[in-house]
């Protein structure tokens, strides 16, 4: 997993010395349920986009498992529409 982070950091123009945070402060306002679910789906699909898993719920430490009805490793609150 750490190697995946290293590769991502090398591709990014806003990281140096393998730091994994943004250098700016641009919060995203979650002003509607649509935007909230858009961001949740974005986070859940990151391991899929990186080729770590085929489906988001396969990533063991993701709340995507809970949204799919599978008990996950992460204690969380599921947001319902």
ROSE-903903 format. One record per residue (C-alpha): x negated, y, z; residue in one letter; chain. Coordinates in Angstrom, 3 decimals, m for minus. Each point is the difference from the previous one (the first is absolute). Layout:
R  X  Y  Z  A  A
...
This chain:
R  0.000  0.000  0.000  X  A
R  m2.798  2.426  0.863  X  A
R  m1.464  m0.525  m3.454  X  A
R  3.332  1.042  m1.537  X  A
R  m0.170  3.241  2.028  X  A
R  m3.573  0.623  m1.155  X  A
R  0.984  m0.412  m3.644  X  A
R  2.943  2.369  0.429  X  A
R  m2.191  2.607  1.703  X  A
R  m2.522  m0.093  m2.843  X  A
R  2.803  0.729  m2.497  X  A
R  1.384  2.942  1.980  X  A
R  m1.270  3.520  m0.523  X  A
R  1.084  1.216  3.442  X  A
R  m1.982  m2.478  2.117  X  A
R  m3.608  m0.065  1.020  X  A
R  m1.953  m2.515  2.028  X  A
R  2.971  m2.389  m0.170  X  A
R  2.302  2.235  2.012  X  A
R  3.610  m0.978  m0.563  X  A
R  1.894  3.176  0.756  X  A
R  1.033  2.944  m2.089  X  A
R  m1.959  3.221  0.252  X  A
R  3.096  2.107  m0.409  X  A
R  3.115  0.480  2.057  X  A
R  2.993  m0.464  m2.252  X  A
R  2.837  m1.580  1.971  X  A
R  2.952  m1.389  m1.893  X  A
R  3.390  1.035  1.306  X  A
R  2.293  m2.992  0.376  X  A
R  3.174  1.961  m0.634  X  A
R  2.316  m2.798  m1.130  X  A
R  0.488  m3.752  0.352  X  A
R  m0.990  m0.349  m3.646  X  A
R  m3.395  1.590  0.685  X  A
R  m0.506  m2.078  3.175  X  A
R  0.632  m3.262  m1.872  X  A
R  m2.163  1.155  m2.905  X  A
R  m2.943  0.457  2.383  X  A
R  0.674  m3.286  1.821  X  A
R  0.048  m1.837  m3.338  X  A
R  m3.197  1.755  m1.060  X  A
R  m1.817  m1.150  3.149  X  A
R  1.399  m3.533  m0.263  X  A
R  m1.144  m0.321  m3.615  X  A
R  m3.590  1.149  0.562  X  A
R  m1.315  m3.581  0.577  X  A
R  1.837  m1.109  m3.157  X  A
R  m1.490  2.817  m2.089  X  A
R  m3.483  m0.909  1.253  X  A
R  0.499  m3.652  m0.936  X  A
R  m0.298  m1.245  3.579  X  A
R  3.411  m1.701  m0.119  X  A
R  2.586  m0.733  m2.683  X  A
R  3.005  1.257  2.021  X  A
R  0.014  2.612  2.772  X  A
R  1.485  m2.388  2.572  X  A
R  m2.954  m2.372  m0.449  X  A
R  m2.300  2.505  1.721  X  A
R  m0.016  m1.314  3.574  X  A
R  m0.464  3.319  1.808  X  A
R  2.644  1.921  m1.926  X  A
R  3.467  1.017  1.115  X  A
R  1.101  m1.019  m3.514  X  A
R  0.401  m3.473  1.481  X  A
R  2.630  1.265  2.431  X  A
R  1.863  1.807  m2.762  X  A
R  0.053  m3.313  m1.910  X  A
R  1.472  m1.828  3.013  X  A
R  m3.275  m1.710  0.968  X  A
R  m1.442  0.482  3.486  X  A
R  m3.126  2.076  m0.413  X  A
R  m3.060  0.531  2.187  X  A
R  0.770  3.687  0.516  X  A
R  2.481  1.251  2.564  X  A
R  2.078  2.599  m1.789  X  A
R  3.351  1.634  m0.449  X  A
R  1.859  m0.787  m3.197  X  A
R  1.762  2.961  m1.558  X  A
R  3.428  m0.900  m1.380  X  A
R  1.895  2.024  m2.560  X  A
